[in-house]
Amino acid sequence: FRDKQTGRKFCSVWPSNSEGAGKVSLLKKVPALKDGDFTLAECTAILLYLSRKYNTPDHWYPSDIQKRAQVDEYLSWHHANIRANAPKTMWIKVLIPLFTGQPLPSEKLQEVMEGLSTSLKQFEERFLQDKAFIIGSEISLADLVAIVELMQPVGVGCDIFEDRPRLMEWRRRVEDAVGKELFFQAHEMILSVKELSNIQIDPQLKEQLAPVLMKMLK
Amino acid sequence: MFLGPSNSEGAGKVSLLKKVPALKDGDFTLAECTAILLYLSRKYNTPDHWYPSDIQKRAQVDEYLSWHHANIRANAPKTMWIKVLIPLFTGQPLPSEKLQEVMEGLSTSLKQFEERFLQDKAFIIGSEISLADLVAIVELMQPVGVGCDIFEDRPRLMEWRRRVEDAVGKELFFQAHEMILSVKELSNIQIDPQLKEQLAPVLMKMLK
């Protein structure tokens, strides 16, 4: 269906992007879209572009200007909060140790989890509240953008839904709205990211990247 | 359309500490600068160039707005906190290595801003000003307001700023930035000692 088709494009925000020839690099982890000569980065911009180009069902980005504003409000807050914190769990637990050969810095993970907790609290109290989805009774781009970041800690063993029943219920509703099969397909790489720990990295590459990655830890 | 703590739309609810612009339109309230600007552009059917109907140009505005949050918006306002607001509330002198760190982060963002977004164009998405330029300029005026003139040794940025001032109208531009440009005067105000005590730990945490 059109919305499931859209869902496929939206949820593939990890390196592989099904739209045209996505240009991505694992290290930058920038989803990118190529549509003929037109290239576009930034997940939010890509989702909005696709929703307009393919005239997706209204609920994704409602035409009602107040509901639309609520999606925009979430998307804006998201960048400095969820998106700033959730992916760090993956860097700290898997990617940095992989490239630097150094063990997990536990106080760093602690710090990151605290930051993430603060964001999750705001997410629940300010945005989700007692609604089914972020802007009300129907799923929108806001929910998609949120869920893909929040699955990253899950992928590295920090299950942030475990002791947050309201969030867990919301996640279930998002899975159902997108379709379980598509949802897990979209998150396949994230959920198996720990397998990356077993791959061999070229020592020269490690040497080049280690200082960059250590700087990220600050 | 102008920005900053005072918002001409209805009764703007802002608090100096949070510095969250907010819009109130009847019963409808909205926060987040980007969301507010988009809402206003739709409600008042503003000229197309602000948020072009062409989906590729519009996507380029969205792309900038998205990148902006994690980069310019993450770095530029810190200069104001480090140089004026935190010393004001904690009574502690300027931590110079912190400012250094912030300026380095801001430099990195500015380099990307010039090379990836602005390039040799008049404005971020091309020959006409858009919401992207507005959102960028208001954050970049903050370091200027506290004496870190990031335009000084960046001629391309300086030219862009002049074009934005002209497009918005010089009078309106400076009116919008009045508070930011006189923020140093805040250093002279007296803060209630009890309030200082309450806020100091929160602000010190921000410095980390």
HADDOCK unambig.tbl for C-alpha pairs under 7 A between the chains (distance, minus, plus):
assign (segid A and resid 41 and name CA) (segid B and resid 63 and name CA) 6.49 0.50 0.50
assign (segid A and resid 42 and name CA) (segid B and resid 63 and name CA) 5.66 0.50 0.50
assign (segid A and resid 42 and name CA) (segid B and resid 66 and name CA) 6.45 0.50 0.50
assign (segid A and resid 42 and name CA) (segid B and resid 67 and name CA) 6.88 0.50 0.50
assign (segid A and resid 44 and name CA) (segid B and resid 66 and name CA) 6.61 0.50 0.50
assign (segid A and resid 45 and name CA) (segid B and resid 59 and name CA) 5.58 0.50 0.50
assign (segid A and resid 45 and name CA) (segid B and resid 62 and name CA) 4.91 0.50 0.50
assign (segid A and resid 45 and name CA) (segid B and resid 63 and name CA) 4.95 0.50 0.50
assign (segid A and resid 49 and name CA) (segid B and resid 55 and name CA) 6.55 0.50 0.50
assign (segid A and resid 49 and name CA) (segid B and resid 59 and name CA) 5.80 0.50 0.50
assign (segid A and resid 65 and name CA) (segid B and resid 39 and name CA) 6.54 0.50 0.50
assign (segid A and resid 69 and name CA) (segid B and resid 35 and name CA) 5.57 0.50 0.50
assign (segid A and resid 69 and name CA) (segid B and resid 39 and name CA) 5.80 0.50 0.50
assign (segid A and resid 72 and name CA) (segid B and resid 35 and name CA) 4.91 0.50 0.50
assign (segid A and resid 73 and name CA) (segid B and resid 31 and name CA) 6.50 0.50 0.50
assign (segid A and resid 73 and name CA) (segid B and resid 32 and name CA) 5.65 0.50 0.50
assign (segid A and resid 73 and name CA) (segid B and resid 35 and name CA) 4.95 0.50 0.50
assign (segid A and resid 76 and name CA) (segid B and resid 32 and name CA) 6.46 0.50 0.50
assign (segid A and resid 76 and name CA) (segid B and resid 34 and name CA) 6.63 0.50 0.50
assign (segid A and resid 77 and name CA) (segid B and resid 32 and name CA) 6.90 0.50 0.50
assign (segid A and resid 79 and name CA) (segid B and resid 69 and name CA) 6.07 0.50 0.50
assign (segid A and resid 79 and name CA) (segid B and resid 70 and name CA) 6.17 0.50 0.50
assign (segid A and resid 80 and name CA) (segid B and resid 69 and name CA) 6.16 0.50 0.50
assign (segid A and resid 80 and name CA) (segid B and resid 70 and name CA) 5.88 0.50 0.50
